[in-house]
Amino acid sequence: MTVTPSRSGVFSAATDKRLEAFSESISFDHRLYKHDIRGSLAHARMLCQQKLISPIELQQIEEALAAIQEQIERGEMVFRPELEDIHMHIEQALIERLGDVGRKLHTARSRNDQVATDLRLWTRDALDRVDQWLLAVQRAFLARCDRDLPIILPAYTHLQRAQPVLAAHYWLAYIEKFQRDRQRVADCRRRLNSCGLGAAACAGTSLPIDRHATAQELGFESVASNSIDISSDRDFVLESVFVLAMIAEHLSGWAEEWILWSTVEFGFIKLPQQFCTGSSIMPQKINPDTLELTRGKSARVIGNLQTLLVLIKGLPLAYNRDLQEDKPPLFDSFDTVEACLSLAAPIVEGAELCRENISGRLEKGYLDATTLMEHLIKNGIPQRSAHHLVGKLVAVATEAGLPLAGLSDTQLMSVDLSLDGTIREVLGVEKAIQSYQSFGSSNPEQVKSQIQFWTDQLQ
């Protein structure tokens, strides 16, 4: 007799086909198959250790689960909506092979703790992949640092030219952002790395199981200690998607910046053409589509986080079927961010700074104004007074269409008699760069020190 595992003898009517179609999750949770089998193997070994199944039965289960995994990977398993999810498909396949021995595998286990464990295992692996993608992007930016070290760029605030910085200083800023992302990945992984298997439906089990043995077999650092919390907890899902949303935000900001930089108006960077597309009507166009899609796809990840926050809002303890809907936004967020990261590294590696365009306009925007103000401060002028004086100098220079260094002595002293030609010694972007002293600044020696630090860190 074939009995659908989730359907007990209490029912006197078959499931309505419309409910089967409505409630199935096999269409998206089939990707948990490896983790479900891994969890089942650990559970079976613990059952044998506790003498709840025999060594021969364990061997049969191990061999059958290995065969089922091969069947799935060959694409030969037919997914049936009446079996609802991947857990039921694997269990039914086991029962069809082993009969009552297969029926023993679910001893001291509920689908509630089973799916929570599978999802933790899957998410743990996915976080490890994301960490490696982030590392690849960091290394791509680091590789640019020595290559671009001599190049000076204008840094912006309010999208207005602010102060000169080394290009390598820009790249190091992105390395810092992605390092924080990696730290969040690690923190999230640590919190999710707790095993819930064996909590059963919500109250535990009267059977003599060893949850610590199962946790150790699955590589978990701890055993979750409250059976009610285990089946309902999806904090790790929300936290993972929050971490992914932060990564997506950082990628989106980088994409936006390089989209701007690649325009004729900026002319700062030339993107690798294998990651650009053309226009269907304008033959001259080289469009930054990959970066635009990276910027656009961040919205999906942010939306997925919102979906999950609303999903768990107000759910009573313990498990509720609503939680079946946690997987599509989780899977989509990982898929989206991994796809964006996989393209980010080669774009960073392959882009070229347009040195002549950048250097030809560096003296525009009075990037050395702040340095001049600080020079005046060093010479005893109060900061607010120095700020006002340099502002007046900029107004004079703007009216004359000159850089600050191009002002005559007469023009300088027209603002204040204390100003003379000696201030030109600190003007110009090169001198401004050399004048920085604070830790973390764009001073060349500071930047070289940070490059060496990250070289050691990212080996």
C-alpha positions as CSV (number, residue, x, y, z in Angstrom):
1,M,0.0,0.0,0.0
2,T,1.3,3.4,-0.9
3,V,0.5,6.1,1.7
4,T,1.4,9.7,1.3
5,P,3.7,10.3,4.3
6,S,2.1,13.6,5.3
7,R,-1.4,12.0,5.3
8,S,-2.3,10.1,8.4
9,G,-5.1,7.6,9.0
10,V,-7.3,10.3,10.7
11,F,-8.5,11.5,7.3
12,S,-11.6,10.0,5.8
13,A,-11.4,12.0,2.5
14,A,-8.6,12.4,-0.1
15,T,-6.9,15.8,-0.5
16,D,-8.6,18.1,-3.0
17,K,-6.4,18.4,-6.1
18,R,-6.8,22.2,-5.9
19,L,-5.3,22.1,-2.4
20,E,-2.4,20.0,-3.7
21,A,-1.6,22.6,-6.3
22,F,-2.0,25.4,-3.9
23,S,0.1,24.0,-1.1
24,E,2.9,22.3,-3.0
25,S,6.5,23.7,-2.5
26,I,8.4,21.1,-4.5
27,S,8.6,23.6,-7.4
28,F,11.0,25.6,-5.4
29,D,12.3,23.6,-2.4
30,H,13.7,20.8,-4.6
31,R,17.0,22.6,-4.4
32,L,17.2,21.5,-0.7
33,Y,17.6,17.8,-1.8
34,K,21.3,17.5,-0.9
35,H,20.8,19.0,2.5
36,D,17.7,17.0,3.2
37,I,19.6,13.8,2.4
38,R,22.6,14.9,4.5
39,G,20.4,15.6,7.5
40,S,18.6,12.3,7.0
41,L,21.9,10.4,6.9
42,A,23.0,12.0,10.2
43,H,19.6,11.3,11.7
44,A,19.7,7.7,10.7
45,R,23.2,7.2,12.1
46,M,22.1,8.7,15.4
47,L,19.0,6.3,15.4
48,C,21.3,3.4,14.9
49,Q,23.7,4.6,17.7
50,Q,20.7,4.8,20.0
51,K,19.5,1.3,18.9
52,L,16.3,2.7,17.4
53,I,17.2,1.1,14.1
54,S,19.6,-1.8,13.5
55,P,23.0,-1.5,11.7
56,I,21.6,-3.5,8.8
57,E,18.7,-1.1,8.5
58,L,21.1,1.9,8.7
59,Q,23.2,0.4,5.8
60,Q,20.1,-0.1,3.7
61,I,19.0,3.5,4.4
62,E,22.4,4.9,3.6
63,E,22.6,3.0,0.3
64,A,19.1,3.9,-0.7
65,L,19.6,7.6,0.1
66,A,22.7,7.7,-2.0
67,A,20.8,6.1,-4.9
68,I,18.0,8.6,-4.5
69,Q,20.5,11.5,-4.6
70,E,22.0,10.1,-7.8
71,Q,18.5,9.8,-9.3
72,I,17.7,13.4,-8.5
73,E,21.0,14.6,-9.9
74,R,20.4,12.7,-13.1
75,G,17.0,14.5,-13.4
76,E,15.1,11.2,-13.2
77,M,12.9,11.9,-10.2
78,V,9.4,13.0,-11.2
79,F,8.2,15.7,-8.8
80,R,4.6,15.2,-7.9
81,P,2.5,18.0,-6.3
82,E,0.6,15.5,-4.1
83,L,3.9,14.8,-2.3
84,E,4.1,18.5,-1.5
85,D,7.8,19.1,-0.9
86,I,11.3,17.6,-1.4
87,H,11.2,16.0,2.1
88,M,8.2,13.9,1.2
89,H,9.6,13.0,-2.2
90,I,12.8,11.7,-0.7
91,E,11.0,9.8,2.0
92,Q,8.4,8.3,-0.4
93,A,11.3,7.2,-2.7
94,L,12.9,5.6,0.3
95,I,9.8,3.8,1.3
96,E,9.3,2.5,-2.2
97,R,12.7,1.0,-2.1
98,L,12.8,-0.3,1.5
99,G,9.2,-0.6,2.7
100,D,9.0,-0.5,6.5
101,V,12.7,0.1,6.9
102,G,12.2,3.4,4.9
103,R,9.3,4.2,7.2
104,K,11.6,4.1,10.2
105,L,13.7,7.0,9.1
106,H,11.2,9.6,10.3
107,T,11.4,8.3,13.9
108,A,11.8,11.1,16.4
109,R,11.7,13.7,13.7
110,S,9.0,16.1,12.4
111,R,8.9,17.9,9.1
112,N,9.1,21.0,11.3
113,D,12.6,20.4,12.7
114,Q,13.6,18.7,9.4
115,V,12.9,21.6,7.2
116,A,14.4,24.1,9.7
117,T,17.6,22.0,9.7
118,D,17.7,21.6,5.9
119,L,17.3,25.3,5.5
120,R,20.1,26.1,8.0
121,L,22.4,23.7,6.2
122,W,21.6,25.3,2.8
123,T,21.9,28.8,4.1
124,R,25.2,28.1,5.7
125,D,26.6,26.8,2.4
126,A,25.2,29.8,0.6
127,L,26.8,32.3,3.0
128,D,30.1,30.6,2.5
129,R,29.8,31.0,-1.3
130,V,28.9,34.7,-0.8
131,D,31.9,35.2,1.4
132,Q,34.1,33.9,-1.4
133,W,32.5,36.1,-4.0
134,L,33.0,39.1,-1.8
135,L,36.7,38.1,-1.3
136,A,37.1,37.9,-5.1
137,V,35.7,41.5,-5.5
138,Q,37.9,42.8,-2.7
139,R,40.9,41.2,-4.4
140,A,39.9,42.8,-7.7
141,F,39.9,46.2,-6.2
142,L,43.2,45.5,-4.4
143,A,44.8,44.5,-7.6
144,R,43.9,47.9,-9.0
145,C,45.6,49.8,-6.1
146,D,49.2,49.4,-7.2
147,R,48.3,49.8,-10.8
148,D,46.4,53.1,-10.3
149,L,48.5,54.4,-7.4
150,P,49.8,57.5,-9.3
151,I,46.4,58.6,-10.4
152,I,44.6,61.4,-8.6
153,L,40.8,61.6,-8.7
154,P,38.4,64.2,-7.4
155,A,36.4,63.0,-4.5
156,Y,32.8,64.2,-4.3
157,T,30.4,65.2,-1.7
158,H,26.8,66.1,-2.8
159,L,28.1,65.0,-6.2
160,Q,30.2,68.2,-6.3
161,R,34.0,68.2,-6.5
162,A,35.4,68.2,-3.0
163,Q,39.0,67.3,-2.5
164,P,41.7,65.3,-4.4
165,V,42.3,61.7,-3.5
166,L,44.4,58.9,-4.9
167,A,42.5,56.5,-7.1
168,A,43.8,53.7,-4.8
169,H,42.2,55.4,-1.9
170,Y,38.8,55.1,-3.7
171,W,39.4,51.4,-4.3
172,L,40.3,50.9,-0.7
173,A,37.0,52.4,0.3
174,Y,35.2,49.7,-1.5
175,I,37.4,47.0,0.1
176,E,36.3,48.4,3.5
177,K,32.6,48.3,2.6
178,F,32.8,44.7,1.4
179,Q,34.8,43.7,4.5
180,R,31.9,44.9,6.6
181,D,29.7,42.8,4.5
182,R,32.0,39.8,5.1
183,Q,31.9,40.4,8.8
184,R,28.1,40.5,8.7
185,V,28.1,37.2,6.7
186,A,30.4,35.6,9.4
187,D,28.2,36.9,12.3
188,C,25.0,35.6,10.6
189,R,26.6,32.2,9.9
190,R,27.7,31.9,13.5
191,R,24.1,32.6,14.8
192,L,22.5,30.2,12.4
193,N,25.0,27.4,13.1
194,S,22.8,25.7,15.7
195,C,21.2,22.4,15.1
196,G,17.4,22.0,15.7
197,L,17.1,18.4,14.4
198,G,15.4,16.2,17.0
199,A,13.1,18.9,18.4
200,A,10.3,17.1,16.6
201,A,7.1,19.0,16.1
202,C,7.4,21.5,19.0
203,A,7.8,19.7,22.3
204,G,10.6,17.2,21.8
205,T,10.3,13.5,21.8
206,S,10.0,10.7,24.4
207,L,12.4,8.5,22.3
208,P,16.0,8.3,23.6
209,I,17.7,10.3,20.9
210,D,21.1,12.1,21.0
211,R,20.7,15.5,19.5
212,H,24.3,16.4,20.2
213,A,25.6,13.5,18.1
214,T,23.5,14.7,15.2
215,A,24.7,18.2,15.5
216,Q,28.3,17.1,15.5
217,E,27.8,15.0,12.5
218,L,26.3,17.9,10.6
219,G,29.0,20.3,11.6
220,F,26.9,22.6,13.8
221,E,28.6,24.5,16.6
222,S,25.8,24.1,19.0
223,V,22.4,22.5,19.7
224,A,19.3,24.7,19.8
225,S,17.9,24.4,23.3
226,N,14.2,25.2,23.0
227,S,12.0,22.8,21.0
228,I,9.2,25.4,20.6
229,D,11.6,28.0,19.3
230,I,13.3,25.7,16.8
231,S,10.4,25.0,14.5
232,S,9.3,28.6,14.3
233,D,12.6,30.4,14.2
234,R,13.4,32.0,10.9
235,D,15.6,34.8,12.3
236,F,18.5,33.3,10.3
237,V,16.5,33.6,7.1
238,L,15.7,37.3,7.7
239,E,19.2,38.1,8.9
240,S,20.7,36.4,5.8
241,V,18.6,38.4,3.5
242,F,19.3,41.6,5.4
243,V,23.1,40.9,4.9
244,L,22.4,40.3,1.2
245,A,20.4,43.5,1.0
246,M,23.4,45.4,2.4
247,I,25.7,43.8,-0.1
248,A,23.2,44.7,-2.9
249,E,23.2,48.3,-1.6
250,H,27.0,48.5,-1.8
251,L,27.0,46.9,-5.3
252,S,24.3,49.4,-6.4
253,G,26.2,52.4,-5.1
254,W,29.4,51.2,-6.9
255,A,27.4,50.5,-10.1
256,E,25.8,54.0,-10.0
257,E,29.2,55.6,-9.5
258,W,30.8,53.8,-12.4
259,I,27.8,54.4,-14.7
260,L,28.3,58.1,-14.1
261,W,32.1,57.8,-14.5
262,S,31.7,56.1,-17.8
263,T,29.6,58.9,-19.4
264,V,31.1,61.4,-21.8
265,E,30.3,64.1,-19.2
266,F,32.6,62.5,-16.6
267,G,34.9,60.5,-18.9
268,F,36.7,58.9,-16.0
269,I,36.5,55.2,-16.8
270,K,36.2,52.9,-19.7
271,L,34.2,49.7,-18.9
272,P,35.2,46.3,-20.4
273,Q,33.1,46.0,-23.5
274,Q,32.2,42.3,-22.9
275,F,30.0,43.5,-20.0
276,C,28.3,46.2,-22.1
277,T,25.7,46.1,-24.7
278,G,24.7,48.2,-27.7
279,S,21.6,50.0,-28.9
280,S,19.0,48.6,-31.4
281,I,18.9,51.9,-33.2
282,M,22.0,54.0,-32.2
283,P,25.1,52.4,-33.5
284,Q,27.5,54.4,-31.5
285,K,26.2,53.3,-28.1
286,I,28.1,51.2,-25.5
287,N,25.7,50.9,-22.7
288,P,26.7,49.9,-19.1
289,D,23.8,47.3,-18.9
290,T,25.5,45.0,-16.4
291,L,26.0,47.8,-14.0
292,E,22.5,49.1,-14.6
293,L,21.1,45.6,-13.9
294,T,23.2,45.3,-10.8
295,R,21.7,48.6,-9.6
296,G,18.2,47.4,-10.5
297,K,18.4,44.0,-9.1
298,S,19.2,45.4,-5.6
299,A,15.5,46.4,-5.5
300,R,14.6,42.7,-5.6
301,V,16.7,41.8,-2.7
302,I,15.4,44.8,-0.6
303,G,11.9,43.7,-1.6
304,N,12.6,40.2,-0.5
305,L,13.6,41.4,2.9
306,Q,10.4,43.3,3.2
307,T,8.4,40.2,2.2
308,L,10.1,38.1,4.9
309,L,9.6,40.8,7.6
310,V,5.9,40.9,6.8
311,L,5.7,37.1,6.6
312,I,6.7,36.4,10.2
313,K,4.9,39.4,11.7
314,G,2.5,38.2,14.2
315,L,3.0,34.5,13.8
316,P,2.1,32.6,17.0
317,L,4.4,29.8,18.2
318,A,5.4,27.3,17.0
319,Y,5.3,26.2,13.4
320,N,2.8,27.7,10.9
321,R,2.5,26.8,7.3
322,D,3.1,30.4,6.4
323,L,6.8,29.6,6.9
324,Q,6.8,27.6,3.7
325,E,6.8,30.9,1.9
326,D,10.2,31.9,3.4
327,K,12.2,30.0,0.7
328,P,11.4,31.8,-2.6
329,P,12.6,35.2,-1.2
330,L,15.6,33.6,0.4
331,F,16.6,31.6,-2.7
332,D,16.0,34.6,-5.0
333,S,18.1,36.9,-2.8
334,F,21.1,34.6,-2.8
335,D,20.8,33.9,-6.5
336,T,20.6,37.6,-7.3
337,V,23.5,38.7,-5.1
338,E,25.7,35.9,-6.2
339,A,25.0,36.7,-9.9
340,C,25.9,40.3,-9.3
341,L,29.1,39.5,-7.4
342,S,30.2,37.0,-10.0
343,L,30.2,39.8,-12.6
344,A,31.5,42.6,-10.3
345,A,35.0,41.1,-10.0
346,P,35.8,40.9,-13.8
347,I,34.3,44.4,-14.4
348,V,36.5,45.8,-11.7
349,E,39.5,44.0,-13.1
350,G,38.9,44.9,-16.7
351,A,37.9,48.6,-16.4
352,E,40.4,51.3,-17.4
353,L,40.7,54.8,-15.9
354,C,40.9,57.5,-18.5
355,R,44.0,59.2,-17.2
356,E,44.2,62.1,-19.6
357,N,40.6,63.0,-19.2
358,I,40.9,62.9,-15.4
359,S,44.2,64.8,-15.2
360,G,43.2,67.4,-17.7
361,R,40.3,68.6,-15.5
362,L,41.8,68.0,-12.0
363,E,42.4,71.7,-11.4
364,K,38.8,72.5,-12.0
365,G,36.5,72.7,-9.0
366,Y,39.0,74.2,-6.6
367,L,39.9,70.8,-5.0
368,D,42.8,72.5,-3.1
369,A,40.6,75.0,-1.3
370,T,40.4,73.0,1.9
371,T,44.2,72.5,1.9
372,L,44.7,76.3,1.6
373,M,42.3,76.9,4.5
374,E,44.2,74.4,6.7
375,H,47.5,76.2,5.7
376,L,46.0,79.4,7.0
377,I,45.0,77.7,10.2
378,K,48.5,76.5,10.7
379,N,49.6,80.1,10.4
380,G,47.4,81.2,13.2
381,I,44.1,82.2,11.5
382,P,41.0,80.8,13.2
383,Q,39.2,78.1,11.2
384,R,36.0,80.1,10.6
385,S,38.0,83.1,9.5
386,A,40.2,81.0,7.2
387,H,37.1,79.3,5.8
388,H,35.7,82.7,5.0
389,L,38.9,84.1,3.4
390,V,39.3,81.0,1.1
391,G,35.7,81.3,0.1
392,K,36.3,84.9,-1.0
393,L,39.4,83.7,-2.9
394,V,37.4,81.1,-4.7
395,A,34.8,83.7,-5.7
396,V,37.5,85.9,-7.1
397,A,39.1,83.0,-9.0
398,T,35.8,81.9,-10.3
399,E,35.0,85.3,-11.6
400,A,38.5,85.5,-13.3
401,G,38.2,81.9,-14.6
402,L,41.4,80.9,-12.9
403,P,42.6,78.2,-10.5
404,L,43.6,79.4,-7.0
405,A,47.3,79.1,-7.9
406,G,46.7,81.3,-10.9
407,L,45.6,84.4,-8.9
408,S,48.0,87.3,-8.9
409,D,49.5,88.8,-5.8
410,T,47.2,91.8,-6.3
411,Q,44.1,89.6,-6.5
412,L,45.2,87.7,-3.4
413,M,45.7,90.8,-1.3
414,S,42.5,92.3,-2.6
415,V,40.8,89.7,-0.3
416,D,43.2,90.2,2.6
417,L,46.5,92.0,2.9
418,S,48.0,89.1,4.8
419,L,47.7,86.9,1.7
420,D,50.7,86.8,-0.6
421,G,52.2,84.6,-3.2
422,T,53.7,82.2,-0.7
423,I,50.4,80.5,-0.4
424,R,50.9,79.0,-3.8
425,E,53.3,76.6,-2.2
426,V,50.4,74.6,-0.9
427,L,48.1,74.9,-4.0
428,G,47.4,72.4,-6.6
429,V,46.1,68.8,-6.3
430,E,49.6,67.2,-6.1
431,K,50.5,69.4,-3.1
432,A,47.1,68.8,-1.5
433,I,47.6,65.1,-1.7
434,Q,51.0,65.4,-0.1
435,S,49.7,67.6,2.7
436,Y,47.3,65.1,4.2
437,Q,48.5,63.7,7.5
438,S,45.7,62.0,9.4
439,F,45.4,58.2,9.7
440,G,43.1,56.9,7.0
441,S,43.7,59.9,4.7
442,S,44.7,59.9,1.1
443,N,48.3,60.7,1.8
444,P,50.4,58.4,-0.4
445,E,52.3,56.8,2.5
446,Q,49.0,56.2,4.3
447,V,47.5,54.7,1.2
448,K,50.6,52.4,0.6
449,S,50.3,51.3,4.2
450,Q,46.7,50.4,3.8
451,I,47.5,48.5,0.5
452,Q,50.0,46.4,2.4
453,F,47.6,45.8,5.2
454,W,44.9,44.5,2.8
455,T,47.4,42.5,0.8
456,D,48.3,40.6,4.0
457,Q,44.6,40.3,5.0
458,L,43.3,39.1,1.6
459,Q,45.9,36.5,0.8
